[in-house]
Amino acid sequence: MFSTRIRLPKISLSLSKFLQMKLNSFLFRFLPFSVSRCYIMFLGRLYYLLNWTEKILIRKTIKHVLGKRIQAPFLHKKVKAAFKGIFDHYHEKLFVGYSNFPRLLKFLRSQVKFAGAENLQAALQDGKGVILVTGHFGAVEFLPGALALNGYPTSMICRFQTTRLRESMGQRAEAVGLHLIDADEGNIILSSMKALKEGRILITECDEFDEWRPDPRRDSYFLNYRLPSDRTLELLRKRSGAQVITALMQRDGQQQYTCNLTPVGNGAAPANLPVHEQCLSVLEKTVEEYPEQWYQWKKFGKIIESLFEVEYDRQEAGYLAPEIGLSVPDQA
């Protein structure tokens, strides 16, 4: 008998664009939070079933980074939780972009709390604005809206995968006084400086690896891997004189979220490091504690995957620990 091989169709879209299909933007207007979350979980699993190479890369990256300090059974649970965290992120993005607007505002007011808000209020007093540095961690999509609803003058650098989301977010941001800086339009540095001069909070992410402006004189370290050191944050800080605070929106479970606000240079990271490296250090500690809430594993995996086999060969040859170091490949 002849054997047949079943070939599943491939999806050329990214996970972000796949989950932002027009039908989904429509459904989110009506579906309750818990139901829409289950729906996105189902679609996410379907996506990775068809894009299994991407799933393997994420799984391999997490195991590669955490495998030296977490035993296999717990590591397997962390990997499963990390995929749920990725789905949670896109669910939160769609919830912010398309859910019933009054319901969204009520949700953000009641479910999000701030730890260290006094640090942010004090930093705003000098009128130079605040550089609020976050990452692809936890419920980051709730951060700008929650700040705006609490009366903070907020601007955020962002990039939209679909025109539909750009239009929806633009309307919703305007309604709550949130200023969005589109990374695909105009000069980001000039727009950011303008926001800071107006005394606003500028939200930016420190782990957009493919958007960094590398400093040829320095390297930085993240999750025990050597990376370039980004000059952008240091440039903004020096030109504006604004204080820098990290903001990581942690999921606490049961639809509860805590934004942890940490001024850099207060002992959370070595104060003699450039501001970008201090922010990376805060993010790194948080990711090590809650790896399932970080959703940059795919991008980070593309950076370090050339070392997977190299380090495996070294370990097989008797090395107790692999040598740290890499050159960053071009990102598509």
HURAQUI-V133457 format. One record per residue. N is the residue number from 1. RES is the residue in one letter. PSI is psi in degrees with one decimal (none if undefined). NEAR is the number of other ideal C-beta (glycine too) atoms within 10 Angstrom. Layout:
BEGIN
N/RES/PSI/NEAR ; N/RES/PSI/NEAR
END
This chain:
BEGIN
1/M/147.1/3 ; 2/F/134.1/3 ; 3/S/143.6/4 ; 4/T/143.6/6 ; 5/R/125.5/4 ; 6/I/123.5/4 ; 7/R/117.0/6 ; 8/L/144.2/9 ; 9/P/148.2/5 ; 10/K/148.3/10 ; 11/I/122.6/16 ; 12/S/-15.8/7 ; 13/L/153.5/14 ; 14/S/164.5/14 ; 15/L/-39.5/21 ; 16/S/-48.9/14 ; 17/K/-33.9/13 ; 18/F/-43.0/19 ; 19/L/-14.1/22 ; 20/Q/27.0/22 ; 21/M/153.3/14 ; 22/K/-38.1/9 ; 23/L/-41.4/8 ; 24/N/-40.7/20 ; 25/S/-31.0/18 ; 26/F/-46.3/11 ; 27/L/-33.6/16 ; 28/F/-15.3/21 ; 29/R/-23.2/12 ; 30/F/-32.2/10 ; 31/L/136.4/20 ; 32/P/159.0/10 ; 33/F/-49.5/16 ; 34/S/-35.7/9 ; 35/V/-43.9/11 ; 36/S/-31.7/20 ; 37/R/-45.6/19 ; 38/C/-38.5/13 ; 39/Y/-44.9/17 ; 40/I/-36.1/24 ; 41/M/-42.9/16 ; 42/F/-47.8/11 ; 43/L/-36.4/17 ; 44/G/-42.1/21 ; 45/R/-38.0/13 ; 46/L/-42.3/12 ; 47/Y/-47.6/20 ; 48/Y/-21.0/19 ; 49/L/-38.3/11 ; 50/L/-25.5/13 ; 51/N/62.0/19 ; 52/W/-27.6/11 ; 53/T/-37.0/8 ; 54/E/-39.8/16 ; 55/K/-41.6/17 ; 56/I/-41.1/12 ; 57/L/-45.5/18 ; 58/I/-46.1/21 ; 59/R/-44.1/18 ; 60/K/-38.2/17 ; 61/T/-46.0/24 ; 62/I/-45.3/23 ; 63/K/-36.4/17 ; 64/H/-40.9/20 ; 65/V/-40.0/21 ; 66/L/-12.2/18 ; 67/G/-22.4/12 ; 68/K/-15.6/11 ; 69/R/-2.0/8 ; 70/I/130.2/17 ; 71/Q/154.4/8 ; 72/A/-49.3/9 ; 73/P/-40.7/7 ; 74/F/-33.8/10 ; 75/L/-40.2/16 ; 76/H/-39.5/13 ; 77/K/-37.7/12 ; 78/K/-38.9/16 ; 79/V/-46.6/21 ; 80/K/-41.1/12 ; 81/A/-32.8/16 ; 82/A/-39.5/21 ; 83/F/-38.6/20 ; 84/K/-36.4/15 ; 85/G/-37.6/21 ; 86/I/-44.6/24 ; 87/F/-38.1/22 ; 88/D/-40.7/22 ; 89/H/-48.2/25 ; 90/Y/-30.2/22 ; 91/H/-44.4/24 ; 92/E/-37.6/21 ; 93/K/-46.8/21 ; 94/L/-36.3/24 ; 95/F/-43.9/22 ; 96/V/-37.9/22 ; 97/G/-29.6/22 ; 98/Y/-10.7/23 ; 99/S/166.9/21 ; 100/N/122.6/14 ; 101/F/-48.6/14 ; 102/P/-37.4/8 ; 103/R/-38.4/13 ; 104/L/-46.0/21 ; 105/L/-41.5/16 ; 106/K/-40.9/12 ; 107/F/-48.7/20 ; 108/L/-37.4/21 ; 109/R/-35.8/12 ; 110/S/-26.7/10 ; 111/Q/-14.4/16 ; 112/V/129.6/21 ; 113/K/159.1/13 ; 114/F/130.4/21 ; 115/A/116.3/13 ; 116/G/23.3/17 ; 117/A/-28.0/14 ; 118/E/-30.3/10 ; 119/N/-40.9/18 ; 120/L/-42.6/21 ; 121/Q/-39.8/13 ; 122/A/-39.3/13 ; 123/A/-27.5/20 ; 124/L/-13.9/18 ; 125/Q/-28.0/9 ; 126/D/-4.3/12 ; 127/G/8.1/11 ; 128/K/6.1/16 ; 129/G/175.8/26 ; 130/V/132.8/29 ; 131/I/108.9/25 ; 132/L/110.2/27 ; 133/V/121.0/27 ; 134/T/-166.9/23 ; 135/G/-179.2/26 ; 136/H/66.7/21 ; 137/F/137.5/24 ; 138/G/-146.5/28 ; 139/A/54.3/28 ; 140/V/-26.8/22 ; 141/E/-22.8/21 ; 142/F/-14.4/22 ; 143/L/-55.4/24 ; 144/P/-42.5/26 ; 145/G/-41.7/23 ; 146/A/-39.3/23 ; 147/L/-47.3/25 ; 148/A/-40.9/23 ; 149/L/-20.5/18 ; 150/N/11.2/15 ; 151/G/8.9/8 ; 152/Y/130.5/20 ; 153/P/110.0/17 ; 154/T/136.3/26 ; 155/S/147.9/25 ; 156/M/134.2/25 ; 157/I/127.4/18 ; 158/C/164.7/19 ; 159/R/136.0/12 ; 160/F/137.2/19 ; 161/Q/-22.4/16 ; 162/T/149.1/15 ; 163/T/-36.1/8 ; 164/R/-43.6/15 ; 165/L/-38.4/20 ; 166/R/-45.1/18 ; 167/E/-44.0/12 ; 168/S/-45.3/18 ; 169/M/-34.6/23 ; 170/G/-43.7/14 ; 171/Q/-43.0/10 ; 172/R/-38.4/20 ; 173/A/-43.2/19 ; 174/E/-35.7/11 ; 175/A/-26.8/11 ; 176/V/6.6/17 ; 177/G/21.3/12 ; 178/L/132.7/21 ; 179/H/119.5/19 ; 180/L/132.1/19 ; 181/I/107.7/21 ; 182/D/119.1/15 ; 183/A/-16.1/15 ; 184/D/3.0/9 ; 185/E/123.1/10 ; 186/G/-170.5/10 ; 187/N/114.2/10 ; 188/I/-41.9/17 ; 189/I/-46.1/13 ; 190/L/-43.5/10 ; 191/S/-38.6/18 ; 192/S/-42.9/24 ; 193/M/-39.1/18 ; 194/K/-43.5/16 ; 195/A/-42.7/24 ; 196/L/-39.2/23 ; 197/K/-26.5/15 ; 198/E/3.6/13 ; 199/G/22.5/15 ; 200/R/164.1/21 ; 201/I/126.8/25 ; 202/L/115.9/26 ; 203/I/127.6/24 ; 204/T/163.1/23 ; 205/E/137.2/18 ; 206/C/-1.8/25 ; 207/D/29.5/24 ; 208/E/77.6/17 ; 209/F/-38.9/18 ; 210/D/1.5/11 ; 211/E/1.1/15 ; 212/W/151.3/19 ; 213/R/94.9/14 ; 214/P/141.3/14 ; 215/D/113.8/17 ; 216/P/-12.8/8 ; 217/R/-9.9/7 ; 218/R/156.0/15 ; 219/D/157.8/14 ; 220/S/168.5/21 ; 221/Y/136.7/14 ; 222/F/124.5/19 ; 223/L/38.0/18 ; 224/N/22.0/13 ; 225/Y/142.0/17 ; 226/R/129.3/14 ; 227/L/165.9/22 ; 228/P/161.5/17 ; 229/S/124.8/22 ; 230/D/136.1/25 ; 231/R/-10.8/17 ; 232/T/-48.7/19 ; 233/L/-41.0/24 ; 234/E/-38.3/18 ; 235/L/-47.0/16 ; 236/L/-42.3/23 ; 237/R/-45.0/19 ; 238/K/-39.8/10 ; 239/R/-33.2/13 ; 240/S/-27.8/18 ; 241/G/9.9/13 ; 242/A/148.8/27 ; 243/Q/155.3/21 ; 244/V/129.3/22 ; 245/I/136.4/23 ; 246/T/146.6/25 ; 247/A/110.9/24 ; 248/L/118.6/26 ; 249/M/98.1/22 ; 250/Q/136.4/18 ; 251/R/125.2/20 ; 252/D/-3.2/12 ; 253/G/160.4/7 ; 254/Q/38.0/6 ; 255/Q/38.0/14 ; 256/Q/141.5/13 ; 257/Y/140.0/21 ; 258/T/124.1/17 ; 259/C/114.9/24 ; 260/N/114.8/15 ; 261/L/117.6/20 ; 262/T/112.0/23 ; 263/P/134.4/19 ; 264/V/149.1/25 ; 265/G/10.9/15 ; 266/N/20.1/12 ; 267/G/-12.6/9 ; 268/A/-23.6/15 ; 269/A/155.0/21 ; 270/P/124.4/11 ; 271/A/-18.0/11 ; 272/N/-4.0/8 ; 273/L/153.3/17 ; 274/P/153.5/17 ; 275/V/-35.1/23 ; 276/H/-41.1/26 ; 277/E/-32.7/25 ; 278/Q/-41.8/26 ; 279/C/-40.5/28 ; 280/L/-36.8/27 ; 281/S/-41.5/20 ; 282/V/-45.4/22 ; 283/L/-41.9/25 ; 284/E/-46.4/19 ; 285/K/-39.0/14 ; 286/T/-40.8/20 ; 287/V/-38.9/25 ; 288/E/-31.7/14 ; 289/E/-35.5/9 ; 290/Y/65.2/18 ; 291/P/-25.2/21 ; 292/E/-12.6/21 ; 293/Q/0.2/25 ; 294/W/133.2/25 ; 295/Y/26.6/23 ; 296/Q/18.8/20 ; 297/W/-34.5/24 ; 298/K/-51.1/15 ; 299/K/-41.8/16 ; 300/F/-37.0/24 ; 301/G/-37.2/20 ; 302/K/-31.1/18 ; 303/I/-41.7/20 ; 304/I/-1.0/20 ; 305/E/-24.1/15 ; 306/S/-16.2/12 ; 307/L/-11.1/17 ; 308/F/-57.4/15 ; 309/E/-34.7/9 ; 310/V/-47.8/12 ; 311/E/-32.4/16 ; 312/Y/-43.1/12 ; 313/D/-40.0/11 ; 314/R/-41.6/15 ; 315/Q/-39.0/13 ; 316/E/-29.6/8 ; 317/A/-3.0/7 ; 318/G/6.2/6 ; 319/Y/135.8/11 ; 320/L/-31.6/6 ; 321/A/136.0/10 ; 322/P/152.4/16 ; 323/E/138.9/9 ; 324/I/132.7/11 ; 325/G/144.7/9 ; 326/L/161.8/15 ; 327/S/138.9/9 ; 328/V/122.8/17 ; 329/P/162.7/11 ; 330/D/138.5/6 ; 331/Q/134.5/10 ; 332/A/none/5
END
